[in-house]
C-alpha cells in the first residue's frame, strides 16, 4: 500500500530539528507490527497447517529473546510466540529492549525469510524483505527517531546528513569490499553507542579505522609498519601515495584530522582515569563515530581508485 505523506506528518517533520532516541511511540510500534505480520507471515494452529505457516520463525524470535533476558515468556498475554512478540513490542517500557526485538525480527526477515522466498505464498507473506526494511527505516525517520536498520543491525543516527553521507556508505563499503574485521568493529562501535557504552564505542571506532588501514596494506601487498597504530599507519599510506603526492601538501590537515580520532581515544579511554570516572560527552562520541565513518569512506574510495 505504501506510505502516504499526509499534512500532519509533514508539519511534524518541519518541527523536528534533531533525532529523538529515548522513546518509541505507540503508533510506530503498531506500524512495525503491521510490517512484521506482512513480512514474516502467519502463525497457524494445528499440526496440519503448521508446515504452511511461519511458526518456526516466530518461535525462534521469541526463544532467542527469552533466553537472552532469562525469562520463559516475553508476555503474559497471547496464545503463541507471535502474540507474545507483538504484545512485548507494544507494552515494553525499555526502548533498548524494543529495539532488540525489532533488530532480531528484521534480521530474520533479512536472512531467513529472504532465503525462503518459495514459501512466501503459503505463509501469507505479502511484503518483501527489501520493502520491509525500507519501510522500517522510513518509519523511524517519519517519527523523528535516530535509528536505522542497516546490514543486519540497528544503528543510532544523530545527524541525517552525516548518516546518509558517511555512516551508511562506510558500512556498505566495509561490507562489500572485503573489510570484514573493520566492518565488525565499526558495527560494535555503533552497538556500544546505542547502549550508552561511550568509552567502548570510541575504542571500537578506532579499531575499525586502524583495521581499515591494515587491510589496505595487506590487500596491496605492502609491508605493515612495525607499530600498527593509527599514526604510523596513516604515515605509511601517505608514503605509499595512496593519496597522490601532488595533493599531499594540500591534504596535510587530513593526517591531523585522521589522527584526531586516536587522540580522542587516547585522552579519554586508552589510559588509567585516576580517582574520578572519566565521562566522555555524547557529542564527542558521536563526532568520533562520524569522523571514523568519513575517514573509512575516504580511504576505501582512494584504495579502489588505486586498484583501477
Phi and psi in degrees as GROMACS dihedral restraints (atoms count N, CA, C in turn):
[ dihedral_restraints ]
;  ai    aj    ak    al  type     phi  dphi    fc
    3     4     5     6     1    86.7    20    10
    4     5     6     7     1   177.7    20    10
    6     7     8     9     1  -110.5    20    10
    7     8     9    10     1   129.0    20    10
    9    10    11    12     1   -97.3    20    10
   10    11    12    13     1   130.0    20    10
   12    13    14    15     1   -88.6    20    10
   13    14    15    16     1    74.7    20    10
   15    16    17    18     1   -77.2    20    10
   16    17    18    19     1   164.6    20    10
   18    19    20    21     1   -58.0    20    10
   19    20    21    22     1   -43.9    20    10
   21    22    23    24     1   -60.3    20    10
   22    23    24    25     1   -33.5    20    10
   24    25    26    27     1   -69.2    20    10
   25    26    27    28     1   -47.0    20    10
   27    28    29    30     1   -62.5    20    10
   28    29    30    31     1   -40.7    20    10
   30    31    32    33     1   -64.6    20    10
   31    32    33    34     1   -39.7    20    10
   33    34    35    36     1   -66.3    20    10
   34    35    36    37     1   -41.6    20    10
   36    37    38    39     1   -61.9    20    10
   37    38    39    40     1   -38.6    20    10
   39    40    41    42     1   -66.0    20    10
   40    41    42    43     1   -24.6    20    10
   42    43    44    45     1   -88.2    20    10
   43    44    45    46     1    -8.8    20    10
   45    46    47    48     1   -98.5    20    10
   46    47    48    49     1   112.4    20    10
   48    49    50    51     1   -91.9    20    10
   49    50    51    52     1   -29.9    20    10
   51    52    53    54     1  -134.2    20    10
   52    53    54    55     1   164.1    20    10
   54    55    56    57     1   -78.9    20    10
   55    56    57    58     1   148.8    20    10
   57    58    59    60     1  -101.9    20    10
   58    59    60    61     1   151.4    20    10
   60    61    62    63     1  -132.8    20    10
   61    62    63    64     1    -9.5    20    10
   63    64    65    66     1  -104.5    20    10
   64    65    66    67     1    13.9    20    10
   66    67    68    69     1  -152.8    20    10
   67    68    69    70     1   149.5    20    10
   69    70    71    72     1  -130.2    20    10
   70    71    72    73     1    99.6    20    10
   72    73    74    75     1   -56.8    20    10
   73    74    75    76     1   152.3    20    10
   75    76    77    78     1   -58.0    20    10
   76    77    78    79     1   -40.2    20    10
   78    79    80    81     1   -58.8    20    10
   79    80    81    82     1   -44.1    20    10
   81    82    83    84     1   -62.8    20    10
   82    83    84    85     1   -41.9    20    10
   84    85    86    87     1   -61.3    20    10
   85    86    87    88     1   -40.7    20    10
   87    88    89    90     1   -66.1    20    10
   88    89    90    91     1   -42.3    20    10
   90    91    92    93     1   -61.4    20    10
   91    92    93    94     1   -39.0    20    10
   93    94    95    96     1   -67.7    20    10
   94    95    96    97     1   -36.6    20    10
   96    97    98    99     1   -60.9    20    10
   97    98    99   100     1   -41.3    20    10
   99   100   101   102     1   -59.8    20    10
  100   101   102   103     1   -43.3    20    10
  102   103   104   105     1   -63.0    20    10
  103   104   105   106     1   -47.1    20    10
  105   106   107   108     1   -61.6    20    10
  106   107   108   109     1   -41.2    20    10
  108   109   110   111     1   -61.6    20    10
  109   110   111   112     1   -41.8    20    10
  111   112   113   114     1   -76.8    20    10
  112   113   114   115     1   -29.0    20    10
  114   115   116   117     1   -98.4    20    10
  115   116   117   118     1   -18.3    20    10
  117   118   119   120     1  -106.9    20    10
  118   119   120   121     1   -35.6    20    10
  120   121   122   123     1   107.6    20    10
  121   122   123   124     1  -174.3    20    10
  123   124   125   126     1   -80.6    20    10
  124   125   126   127     1   160.7    20    10
  126   127   128   129     1  -115.5    20    10
  127   128   129   130     1   115.6    20    10
  129   130   131   132     1  -104.8    20    10
  130   131   132   133     1   146.9    20    10
  132   133   134   135     1   -97.8    20    10
  133   134   135   136     1   148.9    20    10
  135   136   137   138     1    94.2    20    10
  136   137   138   139     1   135.4    20    10
  138   139   140   141     1   -60.5    20    10
  139   140   141   142     1   -33.3    20    10
  141   142   143   144     1   -64.2    20    10
  142   143   144   145     1   -36.1    20    10
  144   145   146   147     1   -93.5    20    10
  145   146   147   148     1   -14.2    20    10
  147   148   149   150     1   -63.1    20    10
  148   149   150   151     1   -32.9    20    10
  150   151   152   153     1   -67.8    20    10
  151   152   153   154     1   -18.3    20    10
  153   154   155   156     1  -104.1    20    10
  154   155   156   157     1    15.1    20    10
  156   157   158   159     1  -125.8    20    10
  157   158   159   160     1  -179.9    20    10
  159   160   161   162     1  -102.7    20    10
  160   161   162   163     1    30.2    20    10
  162   163   164   165     1   -54.2    20    10
  163   164   165   166     1   -47.3    20    10
  165   166   167   168     1   -62.6    20    10
  166   167   168   169     1   -35.8    20    10
  168   169   170   171     1   -66.0    20    10
  169   170   171   172     1   -47.6    20    10
  171   172   173   174     1   -65.0    20    10
  172   173   174   175     1   -39.7    20    10
  174   175   176   177     1   -61.7    20    10
  175   176   177   178     1   -39.0    20    10
  177   178   179   180     1   -64.3    20    10
  178   179   180   181     1   -48.2    20    10
  180   181   182   183     1   -58.3    20    10
  181   182   183   184     1   -45.7    20    10
  183   184   185   186     1   -64.5    20    10
  184   185   186   187     1   -44.3    20    10
  186   187   188   189     1   -65.9    20    10
  187   188   189   190     1   -40.8    20    10
  189   190   191   192     1   -57.8    20    10
  190   191   192   193     1   -47.9    20    10
  192   193   194   195     1   -72.8    20    10
  193   194   195   196     1   -37.2    20    10
  195   196   197   198     1   -59.3    20    10
  196   197   198   199     1   -43.4    20    10
  198   199   200   201     1   -65.9    20    10
  199   200   201   202     1   -42.0    20    10
  201   202   203   204     1   -65.9    20    10
  202   203   204   205     1   -36.7    20    10
  204   205   206   207     1   -88.6    20    10
  205   206   207   208     1    -9.2    20    10
  207   208   209   210     1    69.5    20    10
  208   209   210   211     1    41.0    20    10
  210   211   212   213     1  -129.4    20    10
  211   212   213   214     1   167.1    20    10
  213   214   215   216     1   -92.9    20    10
  214   215   216   217     1   -23.5    20    10
  216   217   218   219     1  -151.9    20    10
  217   218   219   220     1   147.9    20    10
  219   220   221   222     1   -77.8    20    10
  220   221   222   223     1   -17.4    20    10
  222   223   224   225     1  -155.2    20    10
  223   224   225   226     1   153.9    20    10
  225   226   227   228     1   -92.1    20    10
  226   227   228   229     1    -4.7    20    10
  228   229   230   231     1  -104.4    20    10
  229   230   231   232     1   134.4    20    10
  231   232   233   234     1   118.6    20    10
  232   233   234   235     1   177.9    20    10
  234   235   236   237     1  -126.4    20    10
  235   236   237   238     1    -7.0    20    10
  237   238   239   240     1  -155.2    20    10
  238   239   240   241     1   177.6    20    10
  240   241   242   243     1   -60.1    20    10
  241   242   243   244     1   -39.1    20    10
  243   244   245   246     1   -64.7    20    10
  244   245   246   247     1   -42.3    20    10
  246   247   248   249     1   -59.0    20    10
  247   248   249   250     1   -45.0    20    10
  249   250   251   252     1   -63.2    20    10
  250   251   252   253     1   -42.0    20    10
  252   253   254   255     1   -64.0    20    10
  253   254   255   256     1   -44.7    20    10
  255   256   257   258     1   -65.1    20    10
  256   257   258   259     1   -43.8    20    10
  258   259   260   261     1   -67.9    20    10
  259   260   261   262     1   -35.4    20    10
  261   262   263   264     1   -62.7    20    10
  262   263   264   265     1   -45.1    20    10
  264   265   266   267     1   -61.7    20    10
  265   266   267   268     1   -35.0    20    10
  267   268   269   270     1   -78.7    20    10
  268   269   270   271     1   -38.0    20    10
  270   271   272   273     1  -100.8    20    10
  271   272   273   274     1   -21.8    20    10
  273   274   275   276     1   -64.1    20    10
  274   275   276   277     1   131.8    20    10
  276   277   278   279     1   -81.3    20    10
  277   278   279   280     1   -31.5    20    10
  279   280   281   282     1   -73.5    20    10
  280   281   282   283     1   119.3    20    10
  282   283   284   285     1   -60.6    20    10
  283   284   285   286     1   -40.6    20    10
  285   286   287   288     1   -60.5    20    10
  286   287   288   289     1   -42.2    20    10
  288   289   290   291     1   -71.3    20    10
  289   290   291   292     1   -34.2    20    10
  291   292   293   294     1   -66.2    20    10
  292   293   294   295     1   -39.4    20    10
  294   295   296   297     1   -65.3    20    10
  295   296   297   298     1   -31.3    20    10
  297   298   299   300     1   -58.1    20    10
  298   299   300   301     1   -50.8    20    10
  300   301   302   303     1   -70.3    20    10
  301   302   303   304     1   -32.2    20    10
  303   304   305   306     1   -65.3    20    10
  304   305   306   307     1   -46.3    20    10
  306   307   308   309     1   -62.6    20    10
  307   308   309   310     1   -47.8    20    10
  309   310   311   312     1   -62.8    20    10
  310   311   312   313     1   -43.5    20    10
  312   313   314   315     1   -63.5    20    10
  313   314   315   316     1   -44.2    20    10
  315   316   317   318     1   -75.6    20    10
  316   317   318   319     1   -25.9    20    10
  318   319   320   321     1   -66.0    20    10
  319   320   321   322     1   -39.6    20    10
  321   322   323   324     1   -64.2    20    10
  322   323   324   325     1   -43.0    20    10
  324   325   326   327     1   -60.5    20    10
  325   326   327   328     1   -44.4    20    10
  327   328   329   330     1   -65.6    20    10
  328   329   330   331     1   -34.2    20    10
  330   331   332   333     1  -107.5    20    10
  331   332   333   334     1   -60.6    20    10
  333   334   335   336     1   -71.1    20    10
  334   335   336   337     1   -52.2    20    10
  336   337   338   339     1   -64.0    20    10
  337   338   339   340     1   -41.1    20    10
  339   340   341   342     1   -57.4    20    10
  340   341   342   343     1   -40.2    20    10
  342   343   344   345     1   -75.1    20    10
  343   344   345   346     1   -19.1    20    10
  345   346   347   348     1  -102.3    20    10
  346   347   348   349     1    30.7    20    10
  348   349   350   351     1   -60.7    20    10
  349   350   351   352     1   -23.6    20    10
  351   352   353   354     1   -67.9    20    10
  352   353   354   355     1   -21.0    20    10
  354   355   356   357     1  -105.5    20    10
  355   356   357   358     1    12.3    20    10
  357   358   359   360     1   -60.6    20    10
  358   359   360   361     1   -41.7    20    10
  360   361   362   363     1   -63.4    20    10
  361   362   363   364     1   -47.3    20    10
  363   364   365   366     1   -61.3    20    10
  364   365   366   367     1   -34.5    20    10
  366   367   368   369     1   -88.5    20    10
  367   368   369   370     1     2.3    20    10
  369   370   371   372     1    61.9    20    10
  370   371   372   373     1    37.4    20    10
  372   373   374   375     1   -85.2    20    10
  373   374   375   376     1   121.7    20    10
  375   376   377   378     1  -121.2    20    10
  376   377   378   379     1     3.4    20    10
  378   379   380   381     1  -130.1    20    10
  379   380   381   382     1   125.0    20    10
  381   382   383   384     1   -70.4    20    10
  382   383   384   385     1   157.5    20    10
  384   385   386   387     1   -55.9    20    10
  385   386   387   388     1   -42.4    20    10
  387   388   389   390     1   -60.4    20    10
  388   389   390   391     1   -45.3    20    10
  390   391   392   393     1   -69.3    20    10
  391   392   393   394     1   -37.7    20    10
  393   394   395   396     1   -63.9    20    10
  394   395   396   397     1   -45.4    20    10
  396   397   398   399     1   -65.7    20    10
  397   398   399   400     1   -42.9    20    10
  399   400   401   402     1   -61.4    20    10
  400   401   402   403     1   -42.4    20    10
  402   403   404   405     1   -66.9    20    10
  403   404   405   406     1   -41.6    20    10
  405   406   407   408     1   -56.0    20    10
  406   407   408   409     1   -48.9    20    10
  408   409   410   411     1   -64.1    20    10
  409   410   411   412     1   -36.9    20    10
  411   412   413   414     1   -69.4    20    10
  412   413   414   415     1   -35.3    20    10
  414   415   416   417     1   -65.9    20    10
  415   416   417   418     1   -41.2    20    10
  417   418   419   420     1   -56.5    20    10
  418   419   420   421     1   -47.2    20    10
  420   421   422   423     1   -65.5    20    10
  421   422   423   424     1   -40.7    20    10
  423   424   425   426     1   -58.0    20    10
  424   425   426   427     1   -35.6    20    10
  426   427   428   429     1   -93.4    20    10
  427   428   429   430     1     6.4    20    10
  429   430   431   432     1    69.4    20    10
  430   431   432   433     1    29.9    20    10
  432   433   434   435     1  -100.3    20    10
  433   434   435   436     1   138.3    20    10
  435   436   437   438     1   -88.2    20    10
  436   437   438   439     1    58.2    20    10
  438   439   440   441     1  -139.4    20    10
  439   440   441   442     1   146.9    20    10
  441   442   443   444     1  -143.8    20    10
  442   443   444   445     1   147.0    20    10
  444   445   446   447     1   -95.1    20    10
  445   446   447   448     1   121.9    20    10
  447   448   449   450     1  -146.7    20    10
  448   449   450   451     1   127.9    20    10
  450   451   452   453     1    48.2    20    10
  451   452   453   454     1    51.6    20    10
  453   454   455   456     1    74.5    20    10
  454   455   456   457     1    16.5    20    10
  456   457   458   459     1  -138.9    20    10
  457   458   459   460     1   146.0    20    10
  459   460   461   462     1   -84.4    20    10
  460   461   462   463     1   124.3    20    10
  462   463   464   465     1  -116.6    20    10
  463   464   465   466     1   149.4    20    10
  465   466   467   468     1   -84.0    20    10
  466   467   468   469     1   139.5    20    10
  468   469   470   471     1  -122.9    20    10
  469   470   471   472     1   128.6    20    10
  471   472   473   474     1  -110.4    20    10
  472   473   474   475     1   -19.3    20    10
  474   475   476   477     1  -140.5    20    10
  475   476   477   478     1   121.4    20    10
  477   478   479   480     1   -63.0    20    10
  478   479   480   481     1   -38.9    20    10
  480   481   482   483     1   -64.0    20    10
  481   482   483   484     1   -49.4    20    10
  483   484   485   486     1   -63.6    20    10
  484   485   486   487     1   -37.2    20    10
  486   487   488   489     1   -59.9    20    10
  487   488   489   490     1   -50.8    20    10
  489   490   491   492     1   -72.6    20    10
  490   491   492   493     1   -31.3    20    10
  492   493   494   495     1   -91.5    20    10
  493   494   495   496     1   -20.1    20    10
  495   496   497   498     1  -131.0    20    10
  496   497   498   499     1   -56.5    20    10
  498   499   500   501     1   -65.2    20    10
  499   500   501   502     1   -52.6    20    10
  501   502   503   504     1   -62.0    20    10
  502   503   504   505     1   -46.6    20    10
  504   505   506   507     1   -60.7    20    10
  505   506   507   508     1   -37.4    20    10
  507   508   509   510     1   -62.4    20    10
  508   509   510   511     1   -45.9    20    10
  510   511   512   513     1   -62.3    20    10
  511   512   513   514     1   -44.1    20    10
  513   514   515   516     1   -66.7    20    10
  514   515   516   517     1   -39.7    20    10
  516   517   518   519     1   -66.0    20    10
  517   518   519   520     1   -46.1    20    10
  519   520   521   522     1   -62.1    20    10
  520   521   522   523     1   -41.2    20    10
  522   523   524   525     1   -69.4    20    10
  523   524   525   526     1   -32.6    20    10
  525   526   527   528     1  -103.3    20    10
  526   527   528   529     1    -7.0    20    10
  528   529   530   531     1  -111.4    20    10
  529   530   531   532     1    10.0    20    10
  531   532   533   534     1    83.6    20    10
  532   533   534   535     1    23.6    20    10
  534   535   536   537     1  -102.6    20    10
  535   536   537   538     1    57.0    20    10
  537   538   539   540     1   -61.3    20    10
  538   539   540   541     1   -42.4    20    10
  540   541   542   543     1   -62.9    20    10
  541   542   543   544     1   -45.9    20    10
  543   544   545   546     1   -64.8    20    10
  544   545   546   547     1   -37.8    20    10
  546   547   548   549     1   -61.4    20    10
  547   548   549   550     1   -45.3    20    10
  549   550   551   552     1   -62.3    20    10
  550   551   552   553     1   -42.2    20    10
  552   553   554   555     1   -68.5    20    10
  553   554   555   556     1   -38.0    20    10
  555   556   557   558     1   -65.1    20    10
  556   557   558   559     1   -41.0    20    10
  558   559   560   561     1   -68.8    20    10
  559   560   561   562     1   -35.9    20    10
  561   562   563   564     1   -61.7    20    10
  562   563   564   565     1   -39.2    20    10
  564   565   566   567     1   -58.7    20    10
  565   566   567   568     1   -42.9    20    10
  567   568   569   570     1   -71.0    20    10
  568   569   570   571     1   -35.8    20    10
  570   571   572   573     1   -64.4    20    10
  571   572   573   574     1   -43.6    20    10
  573   574   575   576     1   -62.6    20    10
  574   575   576   577     1   -41.1    20    10
  576   577   578   579     1   -63.1    20    10
  577   578   579   580     1   -42.4    20    10
  579   580   581   582     1   -60.7    20    10
  580   581   582   583     1   -35.4    20    10
  582   583   584   585     1   -90.1    20    10
  583   584   585   586     1    -0.3    20    10
  585   586   587   588     1    84.7    20    10
  586   587   588   589     1    10.4    20    10
  588   589   590   591     1   -87.2    20    10
  589   590   591   592     1    77.0    20    10
  591   592   593   594     1   -67.0    20    10
  592   593   594   595     1   -43.5    20    10
  594   595   596   597     1   -61.7    20    10
  595   596   597   598     1   -46.1    20    10
  597   598   599   600     1   -62.9    20    10
  598   599   600   601     1   -34.3    20    10
  600   601   602   603     1   -63.7    20    10
  601   602   603   604     1   -47.3    20    10
  603   604   605   606     1   -65.1    20    10
  604   605   606   607     1   -40.1    20    10
  606   607   608   609     1   -61.5    20    10
  607   608   609   610     1   -44.7    20    10
  609   610   611   612     1   -68.0    20    10
  610   611   612   613     1   -33.0    20    10
  612   613   614   615     1   -62.3    20    10
  613   614   615   616     1   -44.5    20    10
  615   616   617   618     1   -63.7    20    10
  616   617   618   619     1   -41.4    20    10
  618   619   620   621     1   -58.6    20    10
  619   620   621   622     1   -43.2    20    10
  621   622   623   624     1   -63.0    20    10
  622   623   624   625     1   -42.4    20    10
  624   625   626   627     1   -62.2    20    10
  625   626   627   628     1   -47.2    20    10
  627   628   629   630     1   -66.0    20    10
  628   629   630   631     1   -40.5    20    10
  630   631   632   633     1   -64.4    20    10
  631   632   633   634     1   -35.8    20    10
  633   634   635   636     1   -60.1    20    10
  634   635   636   637     1   -45.9    20    10
  636   637   638   639     1   -66.5    20    10
  637   638   639   640     1   -42.7    20    10
  639   640   641   642     1   -58.9    20    10
  640   641   642   643     1   -42.9    20    10
  642   643   644   645     1   -63.0    20    10
  643   644   645   646     1   -39.1    20    10
  645   646   647   648     1   -61.9    20    10
  646   647   648   649     1   -44.4    20    10
  648   649   650   651     1   -56.7    20    10
  649   650   651   652     1   -47.6    20    10
  651   652   653   654     1   -65.6    20    10
  652   653   654   655     1   -44.7    20    10
  654   655   656   657     1   -65.3    20    10
  655   656   657   658     1   -31.8    20    10
  657   658   659   660     1   -85.1    20    10
  658   659   660   661     1    -8.1    20    10
  660   661   662   663     1    76.5    20    10
  661   662   663   664     1    22.3    20    10
  663   664   665   666     1   -88.9    20    10
  664   665   666   667     1   149.5    20    10
  666   667   668   669     1   -71.9    20    10
  667   668   669   670     1   131.3    20    10
  669   670   671   672     1   -72.5    20    10
  670   671   672   673     1   147.8    20    10
  672   673   674   675     1   -58.8    20    10
  673   674   675   676     1   153.3    20    10
  675   676   677   678     1   -61.3    20    10
  676   677   678   679     1   -35.4    20    10
  678   679   680   681     1  -108.8    20    10
  679   680   681   682     1   112.6    20    10
  681   682   683   684     1   -97.4    20    10
  682   683   684   685     1    57.5    20    10
  684   685   686   687     1  -112.0    20    10
  685   686   687   688     1   177.1    20    10
  687   688   689   690     1   -55.1    20    10
  688   689   690   691     1   -51.5    20    10
  690   691   692   693     1   -62.1    20    10
  691   692   693   694     1   -52.2    20    10
  693   694   695   696     1   -65.7    20    10
  694   695   696   697     1   -31.5    20    10
  696   697   698   699     1   -65.6    20    10
  697   698   699   700     1   -43.0    20    10
  699   700   701   702     1   -61.9    20    10
  700   701   702   703     1   -47.0    20    10
  702   703   704   705     1   -58.8    20    10
  703   704   705   706     1   -40.4    20    10
  705   706   707   708     1   -63.2    20    10
  706   707   708   709     1   -38.4    20    10
  708   709   710   711     1   -68.2    20    10
  709   710   711   712     1   -35.6    20    10
  711   712   713   714     1   -66.5    20    10
  712   713   714   715     1   -42.7    20    10
  714   715   716   717     1   -61.8    20    10
  715   716   717   718     1   -36.2    20    10
  717   718   719   720     1   -81.3    20    10
  718   719   720   721     1     1.1    20    10
  720   721   722   723     1    57.4    20    10
  721   722   723   724     1    39.8    20    10
  723   724   725   726     1   -58.3    20    10
  724   725   726   727     1   -35.6    20    10
  726   727   728   729     1  -100.3    20    10
  727   728   729   730     1   129.8    20    10
  729   730   731   732     1   -53.1    20    10
  730   731   732   733     1   139.4    20    10
  732   733   734   735     1   -59.7    20    10
  733   734   735   736     1   -33.0    20    10
  735   736   737   738     1   -72.3    20    10
  736   737   738   739     1    -7.0    20    10
  738   739   740   741     1  -104.5    20    10
  739   740   741   742     1    -5.1    20    10
  741   742   743   744     1   -64.9    20    10
  742   743   744   745     1   -35.9    20    10
  744   745   746   747     1   -62.5    20    10
  745   746   747   748     1   -46.5    20    10
  747   748   749   750     1   -68.8    20    10
  748   749   750   751     1   -24.5    20    10
  750   751   752   753     1  -106.0    20    10
  751   752   753   754     1    20.8    20    10
  753   754   755   756     1   -58.1    20    10
  754   755   756   757     1   -34.1    20    10
  756   757   758   759     1   -67.8    20    10
  757   758   759   760     1   -23.1    20    10
  759   760   761   762     1   -62.2    20    10
  760   761   762   763     1   -43.2    20    10
  762   763   764   765     1   -59.6    20    10
  763   764   765   766     1   -43.0    20    10
  765   766   767   768     1   -61.6    20    10
  766   767   768   769     1   -40.5    20    10
  768   769   770   771     1   -65.8    20    10
  769   770   771   772     1   -44.9    20    10
  771   772   773   774     1   -61.4    20    10
  772   773   774   775     1   -43.0    20    10
  774   775   776   777     1   -68.6    20    10
  775   776   777   778     1   -20.0    20    10
  777   778   779   780     1   -58.6    20    10
  778   779   780   781     1   -33.1    20    10
  780   781   782   783     1   -62.8    20    10
  781   782   783   784     1   -42.5    20    10
  783   784   785   786     1   -66.4    20    10
  784   785   786   787     1   -36.7    20    10
  786   787   788   789     1   -62.8    20    10
  787   788   789   790     1   -41.9    20    10
  789   790   791   792     1   -57.4    20    10
  790   791   792   793     1   -46.1    20    10
  792   793   794   795     1   -67.9    20    10
  793   794   795   796     1   -45.7    20    10
  795   796   797   798     1   -64.6    20    10
  796   797   798   799     1   -38.4    20    10
  798   799   800   801     1   -78.2    20    10
  799   800   801   802     1   -21.8    20    10
  801   802   803   804     1  -117.0    20    10
  802   803   804   805     1   -27.9    20    10
  804   805   806   807     1  -132.7    20    10
  805   806   807   808     1   -14.7    20    10
  807   808   809   810     1   -85.9    20    10
  808   809   810   811     1   -11.6    20    10
  810   811   812   813     1  -132.2    20    10
  811   812   813   814     1   173.6    20    10
  813   814   815   816     1   -60.2    20    10
  814   815   816   817     1   141.7    20    10
  816   817   818   819     1  -101.8    20    10
  817   818   819   820     1     5.1    20    10
  819   820   821   822     1    76.4    20    10
  820   821   822   823     1  -153.5    20    10
  822   823   824   825     1   -73.3    20    10
  823   824   825   826     1   -36.5    20    10
  825   826   827   828     1   -98.7    20    10
  826   827   828   829     1   144.3    20    10
  828   829   830   831     1   -70.0    20    10
  829   830   831   832     1   133.5    20    10
  831   832   833   834     1   -87.9    20    10
  832   833   834   835     1   123.3    20    10
  834   835   836   837     1  -111.0    20    10
  835   836   837   838     1   115.7    20    10
  837   838   839   840     1   -81.0    20    10
  838   839   840   841     1   128.9    20    10
  840   841   842   843     1   -58.6    20    10
  841   842   843   844     1   142.6    20    10
  843   844   845   846     1   -59.7    20    10
  844   845   846   847     1   -36.8    20    10
  846   847   848   849     1   -65.9    20    10
  847   848   849   850     1   -29.8    20    10
  849   850   851   852     1   -73.3    20    10
  850   851   852   853     1   -37.3    20    10
  852   853   854   855     1   -65.4    20    10
  853   854   855   856     1   -44.6    20    10
  855   856   857   858     1   -60.5    20    10
  856   857   858   859     1   -41.2    20    10
  858   859   860   861     1   -59.6    20    10
  859   860   861   862     1   -43.4    20    10
  861   862   863   864     1   -61.3    20    10
  862   863   864   865     1   -43.1    20    10
  864   865   866   867     1   -66.3    20    10
  865   866   867   868     1   -42.5    20    10
  867   868   869   870     1   -67.6    20    10
  868   869   870   871     1   -39.6    20    10
  870   871   872   873     1   -63.5    20    10
  871   872   873   874     1   -42.1    20    10
  873   874   875   876     1   -60.0    20    10
  874   875   876   877     1   -46.1    20    10
  876   877   878   879     1   -62.0    20    10
  877   878   879   880     1   -45.5    20    10
  879   880   881   882     1   -61.0    20    10
  880   881   882   883     1   -43.4    20    10
  882   883   884   885     1   -65.4    20    10
  883   884   885   886     1   -40.1    20    10
  885   886   887   888     1   -63.1    20    10
  886   887   888   889     1   -44.8    20    10
  888   889   890   891     1   -59.8    20    10
  889   890   891   892     1   -46.5    20    10
  891   892   893   894     1   -59.1    20    10
  892   893   894   895     1   -48.3    20    10
  894   895   896   897     1   -66.5    20    10
  895   896   897   898     1   -43.9    20    10
  897   898   899   900     1   -68.4    20    10
  898   899   900   901     1   -39.1    20    10
  900   901   902   903     1   -64.4    20    10
  901   902   903   904     1   -38.7    20    10
  903   904   905   906     1   -65.9    20    10
  904   905   906   907     1   -40.2    20    10
  906   907   908   909     1   -62.3    20    10
  907   908   909   910     1   -44.5    20    10
  909   910   911   912     1   -62.7    20    10
  910   911   912   913     1   -38.4    20    10
  912   913   914   915     1   -63.7    20    10
  913   914   915   916     1   -38.6    20    10
  915   916   917   918     1   -68.1    20    10
  916   917   918   919     1   -25.6    20    10
  918   919   920   921     1   -80.7    20    10
  919   920   921   922     1   -10.5    20    10
